[in-house]
Amino acid sequence: MEIRINAIHFDISDRLNEFINKKAERLARRFVDITYFDANLRVVKPETAMNKETTIKVILPGSPEFVASKTADTFEEGVDLCLDAIERQLERVKGRK
């Protein structure tokens, strides 16, 4: 699985990078067909609460891409919310097969 993390308008910390990689690997263990995981992290201006926007895209062969976008106080919270939404989408597709 290819993992790509993009930080827009800020420099990503090693701790956040490791957190996202760990979450991506956990998702890949649960859904082994995942070939691509893309996380886009953006700081929305102005600096206020709820200004961290996270968009995650997951690709499985033979399926449409799965995308979730959430805004939260922290990127960790945004990643968790996005992954919950992606997992629900993947469960629906898995249930149809």
N, CA, C and O atoms as a Tinker XYZ file with bonds, in Angstrom:
   388  protein
     1  N      0.832000   -1.170000    0.000000    73     2
     2  CA     0.000000    0.000000    0.000000    64     1     3
     3  C      0.883000    1.243000    0.000000    63     2     4     5
     4  O      1.868000    1.331000    0.733000    81     3
     5  N      0.508000    2.184000   -0.830000    73     3     6
     6  CA     1.227000    3.458000   -0.907000    64     5     7
     7  C      0.534000    4.464000    0.015000    63     6     8     9
     8  O     -0.680000    4.652000   -0.066000    81     7
     9  N      1.302000    5.101000    0.880000    73     7    10
    10  CA     0.772000    6.110000    1.804000    64     9    11
    11  C      1.383000    7.451000    1.438000    63    10    12    13
    12  O      2.602000    7.590000    1.341000    81    11
    13  N      0.504000    8.449000    1.234000    73    11    14
    14  CA     0.981000    9.791000    0.909000    64    13    15
    15  C      0.322000   10.785000    1.864000    63    14    16    17
    16  O     -0.898000   10.767000    2.031000    81    15
    17  N      1.110000   11.641000    2.485000    73    15    18
    18  CA     0.610000   12.640000    3.417000    64    17    19
    19  C      1.063000   14.017000    2.937000    63    18    20    21
    20  O      2.258000   14.269000    2.779000    81    19
    21  N      0.096000   14.903000    2.709000    73    19    22
    22  CA     0.388000   16.255000    2.253000    64    21    23
    23  C     -0.005000   17.246000    3.333000    63    22    24    25
    24  O     -1.141000   17.225000    3.809000    81    23
    25  N      0.912000   18.109000    3.724000    73    23    26
    26  CA     0.638000   19.171000    4.688000    64    25    27
    27  C      0.603000   20.488000    3.923000    63    26    28    29
    28  O      1.605000   20.896000    3.336000    81    27
    29  N     -0.549000   21.153000    3.930000    73    27    30
    30  CA    -0.730000   22.387000    3.171000    64    29    31
    31  C     -0.752000   23.557000    4.148000    63    30    32    33
    32  O     -1.555000   23.568000    5.081000    81    31
    33  N      0.114000   24.534000    3.947000    73    31    34
    34  CA     0.239000   25.745000    4.762000    64    33    35
    35  C      0.914000   25.507000    6.113000    63    34    36    37
    36  O      0.813000   26.367000    6.989000    81    35
    37  N      1.584000   24.400000    6.316000    73    35    38
    38  CA     2.328000   24.179000    7.561000    64    37    39
    39  C      3.302000   23.019000    7.373000    63    38    40    41
    40  O      3.206000   22.259000    6.409000    81    39
    41  N      4.240000   22.898000    8.308000    73    39    42
    42  CA     5.195000   21.789000    8.317000    64    41    43
    43  C      4.678000   20.712000    9.259000    63    42    44    45
    44  O      4.342000   20.999000   10.408000    81    43
    45  N      4.614000   19.482000    8.783000    73    43    46
    46  CA     4.067000   18.382000    9.577000    64    45    47
    47  C      5.118000   17.882000   10.565000    63    46    48    49
    48  O      6.295000   17.757000   10.227000    81    47
    49  N      4.677000   17.599000   11.786000    73    47    50
    50  CA     5.607000   17.092000   12.802000    64    49    51
    51  C      5.797000   15.585000   12.610000    63    50    52    53
    52  O      4.961000   14.910000   12.010000    81    51
    53  N      6.894000   15.087000   13.124000    73    51    54
    54  CA     7.170000   13.648000   13.040000    64    53    55
    55  C      6.097000   12.853000   13.786000    63    54    56    57
    56  O      5.685000   11.781000   13.341000    81    55
    57  N      5.653000   13.383000   14.915000    73    55    58
    58  CA     4.642000   12.690000   15.718000    64    57    59
    59  C      3.316000   12.546000   14.949000    63    58    60    61
    60  O      2.690000   11.486000   14.980000    81    59
    61  N      2.896000   13.616000   14.263000    73    59    62
    62  CA     1.665000   13.564000   13.475000    64    61    63
    63  C      1.832000   12.620000   12.289000    63    62    64    65
    64  O      0.910000   11.877000   11.950000    81    63
    65  N      2.996000   12.647000   11.661000    73    63    66
    66  CA     3.288000   11.752000   10.542000    64    65    67
    67  C      3.206000   10.290000   10.987000    63    66    68    69
    68  O      2.608000    9.464000   10.297000    81    67
    69  N      3.802000    9.971000   12.130000    73    67    70
    70  CA     3.750000    8.605000   12.663000    64    69    71
    71  C      2.318000    8.201000   13.019000    63    70    72    73
    72  O      1.916000    7.062000   12.782000    81    71
    73  N      1.552000    9.132000   13.586000    73    71    74
    74  CA     0.159000    8.869000   13.952000    64    73    75
    75  C     -0.662000    8.478000   12.717000    63    74    76    77
    76  O     -1.410000    7.500000   12.746000    81    75
    77  N     -0.518000    9.245000   11.643000    73    75    78
    78  CA    -1.274000    8.972000   10.417000    64    77    79
    79  C     -0.829000    7.654000    9.798000    63    78    80    81
    80  O     -1.667000    6.872000    9.349000    81    79
    81  N      0.479000    7.395000    9.768000    73    79    82
    82  CA     0.976000    6.131000    9.222000    64    81    83
    83  C      0.438000    4.938000   10.008000    63    82    84    85
    84  O      0.054000    3.926000    9.421000    81    83
    85  N      0.410000    5.058000   11.342000    73    83    86
    86  CA    -0.098000    3.978000   12.180000    64    85    87
    87  C     -1.576000    3.721000   11.890000    63    86    88    89
    88  O     -2.000000    2.570000   11.788000    81    87
    89  N     -2.360000    4.797000   11.758000    73    87    90
    90  CA    -3.790000    4.660000   11.463000    64    89    91
    91  C     -4.008000    4.055000   10.076000    63    90    92    93
    92  O     -4.915000    3.244000    9.888000    81    91
    93  N     -3.182000    4.445000    9.113000    73    91    94
    94  CA    -3.303000    3.906000    7.755000    64    93    95
    95  C     -2.981000    2.413000    7.744000    63    94    96    97
    96  O     -3.676000    1.632000    7.094000    81    95
    97  N     -1.933000    2.017000    8.459000    73    95    98
    98  CA    -1.569000    0.602000    8.522000    64    97    99
    99  C     -2.664000   -0.220000    9.202000    63    98   100   101
   100  O     -2.950000   -1.341000    8.784000    81    99
   101  N     -3.269000    0.332000   10.240000    73    99   102
   102  CA    -4.359000   -0.371000   10.925000    64   101   103
   103  C     -5.551000   -0.575000    9.974000    63   102   104   105
   104  O     -6.165000   -1.642000    9.961000    81   103
   105  N     -5.868000    0.454000    9.183000    73   103   106
   106  CA    -6.953000    0.340000    8.206000    64   105   107
   107  C     -6.607000   -0.700000    7.150000    63   106   108   109
   108  O     -7.473000   -1.466000    6.728000    81   107
   109  N     -5.342000   -0.733000    6.716000    73   107   110
   110  CA    -4.904000   -1.689000    5.693000    64   109   111
   111  C     -4.941000   -3.124000    6.211000    63   110   112   113
   112  O     -5.172000   -4.050000    5.433000    81   111
   113  N     -4.719000   -3.325000    7.505000    73   111   114
   114  CA    -4.826000   -4.680000    8.060000    64   113   115
   115  C     -6.276000   -5.151000    8.046000    63   114   116   117
   116  O     -6.551000   -6.333000    7.839000    81   115
   117  N     -7.186000   -4.231000    8.265000    73   115   118
   118  CA    -8.609000   -4.588000    8.299000    64   117   119
   119  C     -9.180000   -4.777000    6.897000    63   118   120   121
   120  O    -10.015000   -5.655000    6.677000    81   119
   121  N     -8.733000   -3.959000    5.953000    73   119   122
   122  CA    -9.178000   -4.043000    4.557000    64   121   123
   123  C     -7.927000   -4.235000    3.693000    63   122   124   125
   124  O     -7.296000   -3.267000    3.270000    81   123
   125  N     -7.588000   -5.479000    3.444000    73   123   126
   126  CA    -6.297000   -5.807000    2.823000    64   125   127
   127  C     -6.201000   -5.393000    1.352000    63   126   128   129
   128  O     -5.102000   -5.363000    0.799000    81   127
   129  N     -7.320000   -5.075000    0.713000    73   127   130
   130  CA    -7.295000   -4.710000   -0.705000    64   129   131
   131  C     -6.871000   -3.269000   -0.966000    63   130   132   133
   132  O     -6.696000   -2.886000   -2.122000    81   131
   133  N     -6.703000   -2.470000    0.071000    73   131   134
   134  CA    -6.346000   -1.060000   -0.109000    64   133   135
   135  C     -4.966000   -0.957000   -0.753000    63   134   136   137
   136  O     -3.999000   -1.558000   -0.285000    81   135
   137  N     -4.896000   -0.172000   -1.849000    73   135   138
   138  CA    -3.623000    0.009000   -2.539000    64   137   139
   139  C     -3.056000    1.410000   -2.367000    63   138   140   141
   140  O     -1.860000    1.619000   -2.569000    81   139
   141  N     -3.905000    2.381000   -1.993000    73   139   142
   142  CA    -3.459000    3.772000   -1.927000    64   141   143
   143  C     -4.180000    4.497000   -0.798000    63   142   144   145
   144  O     -5.396000    4.376000   -0.656000    81   143
   145  N     -3.434000    5.248000    0.000000    73   143   146
   146  CA    -3.968000    6.030000    1.105000    64   145   147
   147  C     -3.376000    7.426000    0.992000    63   146   148   149
   148  O     -2.156000    7.588000    1.033000    81   147
   149  N     -4.230000    8.437000    0.849000    73   147   150
   150  CA    -3.778000    9.817000    0.678000    64   149   151
   151  C     -4.435000   10.697000    1.732000    63   150   152   153
   152  O     -5.661000   10.739000    1.827000    81   151
   153  N     -3.628000   11.403000    2.526000    73   151   154
   154  CA    -4.142000   12.320000    3.546000    64   153   155
   155  C     -3.680000   13.732000    3.224000    63   154   156   157
   156  O     -2.484000   13.984000    3.075000    81   155
   157  N     -4.636000   14.653000    3.117000    73   155   158
   158  CA    -4.338000   16.059000    2.898000    64   157   159
   159  C     -4.734000   16.826000    4.151000    63   158   160   161
   160  O     -5.888000   16.788000    4.578000    81   159
   161  N     -3.771000   17.517000    4.732000    73   159   162
   162  CA    -3.993000   18.277000    5.947000    64   161   163
   163  C     -3.820000   19.753000    5.626000    63   162   164   165
   164  O     -2.817000   20.153000    5.035000    81   163
   165  N     -4.806000   20.569000    6.020000    73   163   166
   166  CA    -4.769000   21.985000    5.680000    64   165   167
   167  C     -5.161000   22.816000    6.900000    63   166   168   169
   168  O     -6.119000   22.493000    7.602000    81   167
   169  N     -4.412000   23.883000    7.140000    73   167   170
   170  CA    -4.774000   24.849000    8.172000    64   169   171
   171  C     -5.580000   25.936000    7.486000    63   170   172   173
   172  O     -5.094000   26.606000    6.574000    81   171
   173  N     -6.828000   26.106000    7.936000    73   171   174
   174  CA    -7.718000   27.087000    7.343000    64   173   175
   175  C     -7.506000   28.420000    8.057000    63   174   176   177
   176  O     -7.513000   28.478000    9.287000    81   175
   177  N     -7.320000   29.466000    7.301000    73   175   178
   178  CA    -7.133000   30.797000    7.875000    64   177   179
   179  C     -8.503000   31.418000    8.090000    63   178   180   181
   180  O     -9.397000   31.119000    7.299000    81   179
   181  N     -8.740000   32.234000    9.063000    73   179   182
   182  CA    -7.856000   32.714000   10.110000    64   181   183
   183  C     -7.702000   31.688000   11.221000    63   182   184   185
   184  O     -8.442000   30.707000   11.296000    81   183
   185  N     -6.724000   31.938000   12.080000    73   183   186
   186  CA    -6.440000   31.023000   13.190000    64   185   187
   187  C     -7.560000   31.077000   14.230000    63   186   188   189
   188  O     -7.570000   31.960000   15.088000    81   187
   189  N     -8.482000   30.152000   14.154000    73   187   190
   190  CA    -9.575000   30.052000   15.120000    64   189   191
   191  C     -9.737000   28.591000   15.508000    63   190   192   193
   192  O     -9.014000   27.724000   15.018000    81   191
   193  N    -10.685000   28.328000   16.386000    73   191   194
   194  CA   -10.992000   26.930000   16.713000    64   193   195
   195  C    -11.578000   26.272000   15.472000    63   194   196   197
   196  O    -12.126000   26.945000   14.599000    81   195
   197  N    -11.458000   24.966000   15.405000    73   195   198
   198  CA   -11.994000   24.194000   14.270000    64   197   199
   199  C    -11.401000   24.679000   12.939000    63   198   200   201
   200  O    -12.135000   24.872000   11.970000    81   199
   201  N    -10.092000   24.873000   12.890000    73   199   202
   202  CA    -9.474000   25.362000   11.657000    64   201   203
   203  C     -8.538000   24.340000   11.014000    63   202   204   205
   204  O     -7.735000   24.694000   10.150000    81   203
   205  N     -8.636000   23.071000   11.430000    73   203   206
   206  CA    -7.789000   22.023000   10.852000    64   205   207
   207  C     -8.661000   21.152000    9.949000    63   206   208   209
   208  O     -9.536000   20.434000   10.434000    81   207
   209  N     -8.427000   21.213000    8.659000    73   207   210
   210  CA    -9.215000   20.456000    7.693000    64   209   211
   211  C     -8.435000   19.231000    7.235000    63   210   212   213
   212  O     -7.287000   19.339000    6.801000    81   211
   213  N     -9.063000   18.073000    7.333000    73   211   214
   214  CA    -8.428000   16.811000    6.961000    64   213   215
   215  C     -9.259000   16.144000    5.871000    63   214   216   217
   216  O    -10.475000   16.009000    6.004000    81   215
   217  N     -8.606000   15.734000    4.805000    73   215   218
   218  CA    -9.264000   14.989000    3.736000    64   217   219
   219  C     -8.459000   13.721000    3.504000    63   218   220   221
   220  O     -7.247000   13.766000    3.298000    81   219
   221  N     -9.154000   12.588000    3.542000    73   219   222
   222  CA    -8.490000   11.300000    3.318000    64   221   223
   223  C     -9.152000   10.614000    2.137000    63   222   224   225
   224  O    -10.376000   10.571000    2.022000    81   223
   225  N     -8.304000   10.076000    1.258000    73   223   226
   226  CA    -8.780000    9.345000    0.089000    64   225   227
   227  C     -8.147000    7.957000    0.119000    63   226   228   229
   228  O     -6.942000    7.818000    0.329000    81   227
   229  N     -8.974000    6.931000   -0.093000    73   227   230
   230  CA    -8.509000    5.545000   -0.097000    64   229   231
   231  C     -8.959000    4.916000   -1.417000    63   230   232   233
   232  O    -10.088000    5.123000   -1.861000    81   231
   233  N     -8.066000    4.151000   -2.032000    73   231   234
   234  CA    -8.383000    3.503000   -3.308000    64   233   235
   235  C     -8.226000    1.997000   -3.176000    63   234   236   237
   236  O     -7.220000    1.497000   -2.673000    81   235
   237  N     -9.249000    1.290000   -3.643000    73   235   238
   238  CA    -9.233000   -0.161000   -3.767000    64   237   239
   239  C     -9.373000   -0.482000   -5.245000    63   238   240   241
   240  O    -10.115000    0.206000   -5.945000    81   239
   241  N     -8.687000   -1.505000   -5.744000    73   239   242
   242  CA    -8.831000   -1.860000   -7.149000    64   241   243
   243  C    -10.263000   -2.301000   -7.447000    63   242   244   245
   244  O    -10.866000   -3.049000   -6.677000    81   243
   245  N    -10.794000   -1.832000   -8.565000    73   243   246
   246  CA   -12.126000   -2.241000   -8.991000    64   245   247
   247  C    -13.258000   -1.555000   -8.249000    63   246   248   249
   248  O    -14.417000   -1.937000   -8.416000    81   247
   249  N    -12.959000   -0.561000   -7.442000    73   247   250
   250  CA   -13.979000    0.182000   -6.696000    64   249   251
   251  C    -13.765000    1.670000   -6.929000    63   250   252   253
   252  O    -12.663000    2.096000   -7.275000    81   251
   253  N    -14.822000    2.463000   -6.738000    73   251   254
   254  CA   -14.601000    3.914000   -6.794000    64   253   255
   255  C    -13.751000    4.341000   -5.601000    63   254   256   257
   256  O    -13.647000    3.612000   -4.615000    81   255
   257  N    -13.149000    5.512000   -5.692000    73   255   258
   258  CA   -12.337000    5.958000   -4.560000    64   257   259
   259  C    -13.238000    6.386000   -3.403000    63   258   260   261
   260  O    -14.353000    6.866000   -3.603000    81   259
   261  N    -12.730000    6.201000   -2.203000    73   259   262
   262  CA   -13.462000    6.534000   -0.985000    64   261   263
   263  C    -12.829000    7.796000   -0.407000    63   262   264   265
   264  O    -11.620000    7.845000   -0.182000    81   263
   265  N    -13.657000    8.819000   -0.167000    73   263   266
   266  CA   -13.148000   10.104000    0.287000    64   265   267
   267  C    -13.963000   10.578000    1.488000    63   266   268   269
   268  O    -15.186000   10.440000    1.516000    81   267
   269  N    -13.264000   11.139000    2.482000    73   267   270
   270  CA   -13.918000   11.763000    3.629000    64   269   271
   271  C    -13.155000   13.040000    3.966000    63   270   272   273
   272  O    -11.925000   13.067000    3.933000    81   271
   273  N    -13.896000   14.094000    4.289000    73   271   274
   274  CA   -13.298000   15.369000    4.653000    64   273   275
   275  C    -13.971000   15.873000    5.922000    63   274   276   277
   276  O    -15.197000   15.940000    6.005000    81   275
   277  N    -13.152000   16.228000    6.911000    73   275   278
   278  CA   -13.662000   16.696000    8.199000    64   277   279
   279  C    -12.847000   17.886000    8.679000    63   278   280   281
   280  O    -11.667000   18.020000    8.353000    81   279
   281  N    -13.495000   18.750000    9.460000    73   279   282
   282  CA   -12.835000   19.884000   10.094000    64   281   283
   283  C    -12.900000   19.692000   11.601000    63   282   284   285
   284  O    -13.952000   19.350000   12.141000    81   283
   285  N    -11.773000   19.910000   12.284000    73   283   286
   286  CA   -11.713000   19.665000   13.726000    64   285   287
   287  C    -10.711000   20.616000   14.380000    63   286   288   289
   288  O    -10.046000   21.399000   13.702000    81   287
   289  N    -10.616000   20.534000   15.712000    73   287   290
   290  CA    -9.659000   21.349000   16.469000    64   289   291
   291  C     -8.228000   20.886000   16.259000    63   290   292   293
   292  O     -7.308000   21.704000   16.226000    81   291
   293  N     -8.029000   19.566000   16.114000    73   291   294
   294  CA    -6.685000   19.022000   15.916000    64   293   295
   295  C     -6.695000   18.100000   14.696000    63   294   296   297
   296  O     -7.740000   17.587000   14.295000    81   295
   297  N     -5.518000   17.905000   14.122000    73   295   298
   298  CA    -5.425000   17.000000   12.980000    64   297   299
   299  C     -5.677000   15.556000   13.403000    63   298   300   301
   300  O     -6.239000   14.774000   12.636000    81   299
   301  N     -5.268000   15.201000   14.611000    73   299   302
   302  CA    -5.499000   13.836000   15.091000    64   301   303
   303  C     -6.997000   13.529000   15.148000    63   302   304   305
   304  O     -7.439000   12.459000   14.729000    81   303
   305  N     -7.765000   14.480000   15.669000    73   303   306
   306  CA    -9.213000   14.311000   15.735000    64   305   307
   307  C     -9.809000   14.240000   14.326000    63   306   308   309
   308  O    -10.702000   13.432000   14.072000    81   307
   309  N     -9.325000   15.071000   13.423000    73   307   310
   310  CA    -9.795000   15.059000   12.045000    64   309   311
   311  C     -9.501000   13.745000   11.345000    63   310   312   313
   312  O    -10.340000   13.230000   10.606000    81   311
   313  N     -8.310000   13.200000   11.574000    73   311   314
   314  CA    -7.947000   11.914000   10.980000    64   313   315
   315  C     -8.860000   10.812000   11.506000    63   314   316   317
   316  O     -9.343000    9.982000   10.736000    81   315
   317  N     -9.099000   10.804000   12.821000    73   315   318
   318  CA    -9.988000    9.798000   13.403000    64   317   319
   319  C    -11.398000    9.892000   12.818000    63   318   320   321
   320  O    -11.998000    8.871000   12.481000    81   319
   321  N    -11.929000   11.109000   12.696000    73   319   322
   322  CA   -13.277000   11.289000   12.132000    64   321   323
   323  C    -13.338000   10.835000   10.676000    63   322   324   325
   324  O    -14.298000   10.185000   10.263000    81   323
   325  N    -12.320000   11.177000    9.907000    73   323   326
   326  CA   -12.271000   10.763000    8.495000    64   325   327
   327  C    -12.188000    9.242000    8.375000    63   326   328   329
   328  O    -12.878000    8.641000    7.551000    81   327
   329  N    -11.354000    8.633000    9.188000    73   327   330
   330  CA   -11.196000    7.176000    9.111000    64   329   331
   331  C    -12.477000    6.454000    9.524000    63   330   332   333
   332  O    -12.791000    5.396000    8.979000    81   331
   333  N    -13.223000    7.016000   10.484000    73   331   334
   334  CA   -14.523000    6.431000   10.835000    64   333   335
   335  C    -15.462000    6.451000    9.637000    63   334   336   337
   336  O    -16.151000    5.470000    9.360000    81   335
   337  N    -15.483000    7.582000    8.926000    73   335   338
   338  CA   -16.341000    7.706000    7.745000    64   337   339
   339  C    -15.886000    6.769000    6.626000    63   338   340   341
   340  O    -16.716000    6.142000    5.968000    81   339
   341  N    -14.574000    6.669000    6.406000    73   339   342
   342  CA   -14.035000    5.773000    5.372000    64   341   343
   343  C    -14.367000    4.323000    5.713000    63   342   344   345
   344  O    -14.759000    3.556000    4.833000    81   343
   345  N    -14.217000    3.941000    6.974000    73   343   346
   346  CA   -14.524000    2.565000    7.382000    64   345   347
   347  C    -15.989000    2.228000    7.115000    63   346   348   349
   348  O    -16.299000    1.123000    6.668000    81   347
   349  N    -16.892000    3.171000    7.386000    73   347   350
   350  CA   -18.313000    2.929000    7.101000    64   349   351
   351  C    -18.532000    2.719000    5.602000    63   350   352   353
   352  O    -19.301000    1.846000    5.199000    81   351
   353  N    -17.854000    3.520000    4.780000    73   351   354
   354  CA   -17.976000    3.363000    3.329000    64   353   355
   355  C    -17.435000    2.005000    2.889000    63   354   356   357
   356  O    -18.051000    1.323000    2.070000    81   355
   357  N    -16.289000    1.615000    3.430000    73   355   358
   358  CA   -15.682000    0.331000    3.064000    64   357   359
   359  C    -16.544000   -0.844000    3.513000    63   358   360   361
   360  O    -16.652000   -1.842000    2.800000    81   359
   361  N    -17.162000   -0.733000    4.697000    73   359   362
   362  CA   -18.037000   -1.804000    5.200000    64   361   363
   363  C    -19.228000   -2.009000    4.258000    63   362   364   365
   364  O    -19.630000   -3.143000    3.996000    81   363
   365  N    -19.796000   -0.894000    3.745000    73   363   366
   366  CA   -20.925000   -1.020000    2.813000    64   365   367
   367  C    -20.514000   -1.755000    1.547000    63   366   368   369
   368  O    -21.259000   -2.604000    1.057000    81   367
   369  N    -19.345000   -1.441000    1.013000    73   367   370
   370  CA   -18.878000   -2.099000   -0.212000    64   369   371
   371  C    -18.538000   -3.553000    0.088000    63   370   372   373
   372  O    -18.853000   -4.440000   -0.705000    81   371
   373  N    -17.901000   -3.799000    1.220000    73   371   374
   374  CA   -17.534000   -5.168000    1.612000    64   373   375
   375  C    -18.780000   -6.015000    1.800000    63   374   376   377
   376  O    -18.774000   -7.199000    1.465000    81   375
   377  N    -19.849000   -5.432000    2.331000    73   375   378
   378  CA   -21.102000   -6.146000    2.554000    64   377   379
   379  C    -21.789000   -6.549000    1.248000    63   378   380   381
   380  O    -22.528000   -7.532000    1.215000    81   379
   381  N    -21.547000   -5.789000    0.170000    73   379   382
   382  CA   -22.170000   -6.098000   -1.120000    64   381   383
   383  C    -21.476000   -7.234000   -1.853000    63   382   384   385
   384  O    -22.076000   -7.867000   -2.722000    81   383
   385  N    -20.222000   -7.500000   -1.514000    73   383   386
   386  CA   -19.463000   -8.534000   -2.247000    64   385   387
   387  C    -19.784000   -9.903000   -1.747000    63   386   388
   388  O    -19.239000  -10.887000   -2.248000    81   387
